Amino acid sequence: MSNKLIFLGTGNALVTQCYNTCFALKNGEEYFLTDAGGGNGILAQLEKANISISVIRTLFVTHGHTDHILGVIWIIRLAASLFIRGKHSGLTIYCHDECEQKLRAFCQMTLTAKLQAVLDRGVKFVRLKDGDSFQAAGLSCIAFDIHSTKTKQFGYRAVLPNGQTLVCLGDEPYNPACRHYAENADWLLSEAFCLYAERDFFNPYEKHHSTALDAARTARELNAKNLILYHTQDNCLAERKHRYTAEAQQAFTGPVFVPDDLETLVL
């Protein structure tokens, strides 16, 4: 049985031609969602991908920036509503303490009392610390602090049923302090805010982001087998796959994947 990685969104915070970066790992009939973008567009993306909220039982939130966390409120709203009607077995949200605080505050401010009453029953928060293990959709995972310079952010390393490893580095450049969790991954997911050739226009380093070339150098350093680039610009969607792949291949000899929204990758 193969696992699938479904990209619900692939863009950075300010994109308008695609959705913000978030994705689902499919293991059998279960889905493990990572982040949910910046709004209720996540509902449209899930519908287009033919993924029902009822089969999403685990969700990992990397950090509290708007383009990653606000869509989670819509997932909570629907999961809670379905739970009340007996159509959802319960949603578990894995995140660090700051994300949990934000999500609980958002829920208090925006959800009805009836839906809020489902929190900690039908919608449960599991607060993770650096190095904590957790299970999601039958996958064994370890969460790690990426040592963000902007806001607290976690990534994770997941072991697939076939023994392969998948590492989510979050949406900032790799920090050597995470090497133990990030090295020798079969699948390395890395942000590539823009092309190195466009760095003077998009200023990735001022925003503490990577270019496709930087991500490729990181993948080479970490001995990754496959590199997946996401959290990109949307200025060249028609050519993005070709241009980002070509730049990354200047520094990384393994396979490079630059997915479009709703594209599925078989792992």
Protein Blocks (a to p, Z undefined) as FASTA:
>chain_A
ZZddddfbfcdfkbckbccddddddehjaccdedjbjbjklmmmmmmnopafklmcbdcd
fblcfklmmmmmmmmmmmmmmmmnopagbdcddddfklmmmmmmmmmmmmcfklmmmgok
lpccddddehiacdeehiacddddehiakbgcdddddddfkopacddebjadcdfklmmm
mgopabdcdddfbafklmmmnommlnopadfklmmmmmmmnopabdcdehiafklmmlmm
mmmmmmmmmmpcbdcddddehiacdZZ
